[in-house]
Amino acid sequence: MDNTKEFLISVGDVMGFDITTNALLFDAQTLIKSDFKISSSNKEIKGGYGSLTQYQFDYDKKCEVEIEDSQVKEAFIALTNGVEITRELDNFYNKDEEHIIENGKVTLNDTPISGEVFVKNADGEIILTKTAIGNNLNIPEFKDGETVFCTYQVRESLDTITIDGNKFGKTIRLVMSLKMSKQGHEGYKEIEIEIPRFKITSNIELSLQHDGASTSKLSGKALAFGKGKYAKIKIRRVDKANEPIQKIFTESEIILNPSEKAMLKIYGIRGGVYAPMIVDNSQVDLVLDNNKIAKITPSGEVEYLAEGKSMLTVKLKDNENVKTFSQVICNAK
């Protein structure tokens, strides 16, 4: 087992997909943080002298994610509220539109929907309510050459997010991408955490401060899929190398009748917490001690030739010291 020191560094990228259409909803690559948390509750059963713990019942396992983007993402606002961004005709303020008075009037950039315009002077101490005719606004109260700021409503096609009290965060497929490094090899492993059913919580806060920039936050929990599963963590070596196989094993006997072939099922053990893995025939050398009884086909199958027995040796190509054996028994015709 490789005991190299490994480190998860910096922040990950996160993608969100529609669980029905598989459409990409967002691709967050400027995150401040991307937290993946697994937690559970437990109940201890105690008894005997000293009230020792006799049994622990584990339950309420949760898988949670919280991400924060340095950008403000409209998609996050929509998803946390369980709505889509729609294109609608609606009112919008042109705020503090700057103009210089000429001949006692100004020409506005757009036409106010009600004609109502709020006008203030350069220092903001005087605010007047005026009525425009079209986009022309008479302001005899100010002198020619003065700068004024005009605020009024216009009607135009806008992207709209409606905060609906009866709708809540959407369920999406979430994919987190991380990099793992070791000394001298930055990013030598790529990690992908996939949550097929991620329920977004309806919590969002746009924090606006005089000395900072607002960020976007998205949080939620994994919903179970399949037989009680929450997520899958996938690990890929960038150099395509694998954890070394320390031991291999296969069937102790292969019994063949005339004209039969058999494909070996070979498993490898890498040690530690690694489960046994399937070893492909291309990773091993197959050698029979009696080629008159059976033979190895180009595809790696053991093929019947004649009645008798032959010992098959299976050796790893990248480490011949790792091997196992199987007795090939060919029955009489």
C-alpha positions as CSV (number, residue, x, y, z in Angstrom):
1,M,0.0,0.0,0.0
2,D,1.3,3.4,-1.0
3,N,1.7,5.6,2.1
4,T,2.6,8.8,0.3
5,K,1.4,12.0,2.1
6,E,-1.5,13.5,0.1
7,F,-3.1,16.9,0.4
8,L,-6.3,18.4,-0.9
9,I,-5.4,22.0,-1.8
10,S,-7.3,25.2,-2.6
11,V,-11.0,25.1,-3.6
12,G,-12.9,23.0,-6.0
13,D,-15.1,23.7,-9.0
14,V,-18.8,22.9,-8.9
15,M,-21.3,22.1,-11.7
16,G,-25.0,21.8,-11.4
17,F,-27.2,19.8,-13.9
18,D,-30.9,19.5,-14.4
19,I,-31.9,16.0,-13.2
20,T,-34.4,15.6,-16.0
21,T,-32.8,17.1,-19.1
22,N,-29.1,17.0,-17.9
23,A,-28.7,20.6,-19.0
24,L,-25.8,22.5,-17.4
25,L,-27.4,25.0,-15.0
26,F,-24.1,26.5,-13.7
27,D,-20.4,26.0,-13.7
28,A,-18.8,27.7,-10.7
29,Q,-15.1,28.2,-11.1
30,T,-14.4,31.2,-8.9
31,L,-15.4,29.8,-5.6
32,I,-14.2,31.1,-2.2
33,K,-15.1,27.8,-0.5
34,S,-16.7,24.4,-1.4
35,D,-17.4,22.4,1.6
36,F,-18.5,18.7,1.5
37,K,-19.7,17.4,4.8
38,I,-20.8,13.9,6.0
39,S,-22.3,13.6,9.5
40,S,-24.5,11.2,11.5
41,S,-26.1,10.8,14.9
42,N,-25.7,7.9,17.3
43,K,-27.4,6.4,20.4
44,E,-25.3,4.6,22.9
45,I,-26.6,1.7,25.0
46,K,-24.8,1.5,28.3
47,G,-24.9,-1.0,31.1
48,G,-23.0,-2.8,33.8
49,Y,-20.7,-1.5,36.5
50,G,-19.4,1.9,35.5
51,S,-22.1,2.4,32.8
52,L,-19.9,1.1,30.0
53,T,-21.0,1.5,26.4
54,Q,-22.2,-1.9,25.2
55,Y,-23.6,-1.0,21.8
56,Q,-23.8,2.1,19.6
57,F,-26.7,2.6,17.2
58,D,-25.8,4.9,14.3
59,Y,-28.5,6.7,12.3
60,D,-29.5,10.0,10.6
61,K,-26.6,10.1,8.2
62,K,-26.4,13.3,6.1
63,C,-24.4,14.5,3.2
64,E,-24.3,18.3,2.9
65,V,-22.6,20.8,0.6
66,E,-22.0,24.5,1.0
67,I,-20.4,26.6,-1.7
68,E,-19.6,30.3,-1.9
69,D,-18.8,32.0,-5.2
70,S,-16.8,35.2,-5.4
71,Q,-19.3,36.2,-8.1
72,V,-22.9,37.0,-7.7
73,K,-24.7,34.3,-9.8
74,E,-28.2,34.8,-10.9
75,A,-28.6,31.1,-11.3
76,F,-28.0,30.6,-7.5
77,I,-30.8,33.0,-6.7
78,A,-33.2,31.2,-9.0
79,L,-32.3,27.7,-7.9
80,T,-32.6,28.5,-4.2
81,N,-36.1,29.8,-4.9
82,G,-37.2,26.9,-7.1
83,V,-38.0,29.1,-10.1
84,E,-36.6,29.8,-13.6
85,I,-35.3,33.1,-14.9
86,T,-38.1,34.4,-17.2
87,R,-38.1,37.2,-19.8
88,E,-40.9,39.6,-19.0
89,L,-42.1,43.1,-19.9
90,D,-41.8,45.1,-16.6
91,N,-41.0,48.4,-15.1
92,F,-37.4,49.5,-14.3
93,Y,-35.9,52.7,-12.9
94,N,-33.4,54.8,-14.8
95,K,-31.7,56.1,-11.8
96,D,-29.7,59.4,-11.5
97,E,-29.5,59.9,-15.3
98,E,-27.2,62.9,-15.7
99,H,-28.2,65.9,-17.8
100,I,-27.1,69.5,-18.3
101,I,-30.0,72.0,-18.6
102,E,-30.3,73.9,-21.9
103,N,-33.0,76.5,-22.5
104,G,-34.7,75.4,-19.3
105,K,-35.1,71.8,-20.3
106,V,-33.4,68.4,-20.8
107,T,-34.0,65.5,-23.1
108,L,-34.2,62.2,-21.3
109,N,-32.6,59.0,-22.7
110,D,-36.0,57.2,-22.5
111,T,-39.7,58.0,-22.2
112,P,-41.0,57.7,-18.6
113,I,-44.0,55.3,-18.5
114,S,-46.2,57.7,-16.5
115,G,-44.4,60.9,-17.3
116,E,-43.3,61.3,-13.7
117,V,-39.6,62.2,-13.2
118,F,-37.7,63.0,-9.9
119,V,-35.1,65.6,-10.5
120,K,-32.3,66.6,-8.1
121,N,-29.5,69.1,-8.3
122,A,-25.8,68.3,-8.3
123,D,-25.5,68.3,-4.5
124,G,-28.7,66.4,-4.0
125,E,-30.2,69.0,-1.7
126,I,-33.2,69.9,-3.9
127,I,-35.5,67.2,-5.3
128,L,-38.4,68.1,-7.6
129,T,-41.2,66.0,-9.1
130,K,-41.8,66.9,-12.7
131,T,-43.9,65.6,-15.6
132,A,-42.2,64.9,-18.9
133,I,-43.9,65.2,-22.3
134,G,-42.5,62.3,-24.2
135,N,-38.8,62.4,-23.3
136,N,-38.7,66.2,-23.0
137,L,-38.6,67.6,-19.5
138,N,-39.0,71.4,-18.7
139,I,-37.1,72.4,-15.5
140,P,-37.4,76.2,-15.2
141,E,-36.4,76.0,-11.5
142,F,-32.8,75.5,-12.5
143,K,-30.4,77.6,-14.5
144,D,-29.0,76.7,-17.9
145,G,-25.7,74.9,-17.6
146,E,-26.6,73.3,-14.3
147,T,-26.2,69.5,-13.9
148,V,-29.2,67.6,-12.7
149,F,-29.9,64.0,-12.1
150,C,-33.2,62.4,-13.2
151,T,-34.8,59.3,-11.9
152,Y,-37.9,57.7,-13.6
153,Q,-39.5,54.4,-14.6
154,V,-39.4,52.9,-18.1
155,R,-41.0,49.7,-19.4
156,E,-38.8,47.1,-21.1
157,S,-38.1,43.4,-21.5
158,L,-36.2,42.1,-18.5
159,D,-34.8,38.9,-17.0
160,T,-37.0,38.3,-13.9
161,I,-36.7,36.1,-10.8
162,T,-39.9,35.9,-8.8
163,I,-39.6,35.0,-5.1
164,D,-42.6,32.7,-4.7
165,G,-43.6,31.9,-1.1
166,N,-44.9,28.5,-2.2
167,K,-41.8,27.4,-4.1
168,F,-38.5,26.1,-2.6
169,G,-35.0,25.1,-3.6
170,K,-34.7,22.8,-6.6
171,T,-33.3,19.3,-6.7
172,I,-30.4,19.1,-9.1
173,R,-27.4,16.8,-9.9
174,L,-24.3,18.3,-8.3
175,V,-20.7,17.5,-9.4
176,M,-17.7,18.8,-7.4
177,S,-14.2,18.7,-8.9
178,L,-11.1,18.7,-6.7
179,K,-7.4,18.2,-7.0
180,M,-5.2,16.2,-4.7
181,S,-1.4,16.8,-4.5
182,K,1.6,15.2,-3.0
183,Q,5.1,16.4,-2.4
184,G,6.6,17.3,-5.8
185,H,3.5,16.4,-7.7
186,E,0.8,19.1,-7.6
187,G,-2.6,17.9,-8.8
188,Y,-1.5,14.2,-9.3
189,K,-5.0,13.0,-8.5
190,E,-8.3,14.4,-9.7
191,I,-11.4,13.8,-7.5
192,E,-15.0,14.1,-8.6
193,I,-17.8,14.0,-6.1
194,E,-21.2,13.3,-7.7
195,I,-24.5,13.8,-5.9
196,P,-27.3,12.6,-8.2
197,R,-30.1,14.2,-6.1
198,F,-29.0,17.4,-4.4
199,K,-31.8,19.3,-2.7
200,I,-31.0,23.0,-2.5
201,T,-32.1,24.8,0.6
202,S,-34.1,28.0,0.2
203,N,-31.5,30.2,2.0
204,I,-29.7,33.0,0.3
205,E,-28.2,36.2,1.4
206,L,-26.9,39.1,-0.6
207,S,-24.6,40.9,1.9
208,L,-23.9,44.4,0.6
209,Q,-21.2,46.3,2.6
210,H,-19.5,49.6,1.9
211,D,-16.0,48.0,2.1
212,G,-16.6,44.7,0.3
213,A,-18.2,42.8,-2.5
214,S,-21.3,40.5,-2.2
215,T,-20.9,36.8,-2.9
216,S,-23.2,34.0,-3.9
217,K,-23.9,31.1,-1.6
218,L,-25.6,27.7,-2.3
219,S,-26.2,25.0,0.2
220,G,-28.2,21.8,0.5
221,K,-28.3,18.1,1.3
222,A,-28.1,14.9,-0.7
223,L,-31.3,13.0,-1.2
224,A,-31.0,9.2,-1.2
225,F,-31.0,7.3,-4.5
226,G,-30.9,3.6,-5.3
227,K,-30.7,1.6,-2.1
228,G,-29.9,4.3,0.5
229,K,-27.0,5.9,-1.4
230,Y,-26.2,9.6,-1.3
231,A,-23.1,10.3,-3.4
232,K,-20.1,8.7,-5.2
233,I,-16.5,9.9,-4.8
234,K,-14.4,9.1,-7.9
235,I,-10.6,9.3,-7.9
236,R,-8.4,9.4,-11.1
237,R,-4.7,9.4,-11.2
238,V,-3.5,12.0,-13.7
239,D,-0.5,9.8,-14.6
240,K,-2.9,6.9,-15.2
241,A,-1.1,4.8,-12.6
242,N,-3.0,2.7,-10.1
243,E,-2.4,1.7,-6.5
244,P,0.0,-1.3,-6.7
245,I,-1.6,-4.8,-6.6
246,Q,0.0,-6.8,-3.7
247,K,-1.8,-10.1,-4.3
248,I,-3.9,-11.8,-7.0
249,F,-6.2,-14.8,-6.8
250,T,-8.5,-16.8,-9.2
251,E,-10.4,-20.1,-9.3
252,S,-8.4,-22.9,-7.7
253,E,-9.7,-25.2,-10.5
254,I,-10.8,-24.9,-14.1
255,I,-12.7,-27.9,-15.4
256,L,-13.1,-28.2,-19.1
257,N,-15.0,-30.6,-21.3
258,P,-14.0,-31.3,-24.9
259,S,-14.2,-28.2,-27.1
260,E,-14.8,-25.9,-24.2
261,K,-13.0,-22.7,-23.3
262,A,-13.0,-20.7,-20.1
263,M,-12.1,-17.1,-19.3
264,L,-10.4,-16.7,-16.0
265,K,-11.8,-14.3,-13.4
266,I,-8.8,-12.8,-11.8
267,Y,-9.0,-10.4,-8.7
268,G,-6.3,-8.2,-7.2
269,I,-5.8,-7.0,-3.7
270,R,-4.2,-3.7,-3.1
271,G,-4.3,-3.8,0.7
272,G,-5.6,-1.3,3.3
273,V,-9.1,-0.1,2.7
274,Y,-9.1,-1.0,-1.0
275,A,-11.7,-3.7,-2.0
276,P,-10.7,-6.5,-4.3
277,M,-10.6,-5.4,-7.9
278,I,-11.0,-7.2,-11.2
279,V,-7.7,-7.7,-13.0
280,D,-7.9,-7.6,-16.8
281,N,-6.2,-10.4,-18.7
282,S,-4.1,-7.8,-20.4
283,Q,-2.4,-7.1,-17.0
284,V,-1.2,-10.7,-16.5
285,D,0.9,-13.4,-18.1
286,L,-0.8,-16.9,-18.3
287,V,1.6,-19.9,-18.5
288,L,0.6,-23.6,-18.6
289,D,3.1,-26.3,-17.6
290,N,1.6,-28.7,-20.1
291,N,0.6,-27.2,-23.4
292,K,-0.6,-30.6,-24.7
293,I,-3.6,-30.6,-22.3
294,A,-4.8,-27.1,-22.8
295,K,-3.7,-23.8,-24.4
296,I,-4.1,-20.1,-23.9
297,T,-5.9,-18.4,-26.8
298,P,-5.0,-14.9,-28.0
299,S,-8.0,-13.5,-26.1
300,G,-6.7,-15.0,-22.9
301,E,-9.1,-18.0,-22.6
302,V,-8.0,-21.4,-21.5
303,E,-9.0,-23.9,-24.2
304,Y,-9.4,-27.8,-24.0
305,L,-6.9,-29.9,-26.0
306,A,-6.8,-33.3,-24.5
307,E,-7.6,-35.3,-21.3
308,G,-5.4,-34.6,-18.4
309,K,-4.2,-31.9,-16.0
310,S,-2.0,-28.8,-16.4
311,M,-1.0,-26.2,-13.8
312,L,-1.7,-22.6,-14.8
313,T,0.5,-19.9,-13.4
314,V,-0.9,-16.3,-13.4
315,K,1.7,-13.5,-13.0
316,L,1.3,-9.8,-13.0
317,K,3.2,-8.2,-15.9
318,D,4.5,-5.3,-13.9
319,N,5.5,-7.5,-10.9
320,E,6.2,-11.1,-11.6
321,N,6.6,-11.8,-7.8
322,V,2.8,-11.3,-7.6
323,K,1.3,-14.6,-8.8
324,T,-1.3,-17.3,-8.2
325,F,-2.1,-20.8,-9.6
326,S,-5.0,-22.7,-10.9
327,Q,-5.3,-26.4,-11.8
328,V,-6.7,-27.0,-15.3
329,I,-8.6,-30.3,-15.5
330,C,-9.6,-31.5,-18.9
331,N,-12.1,-34.3,-18.8
332,A,-12.1,-37.3,-21.1
333,K,-13.8,-37.2,-24.4
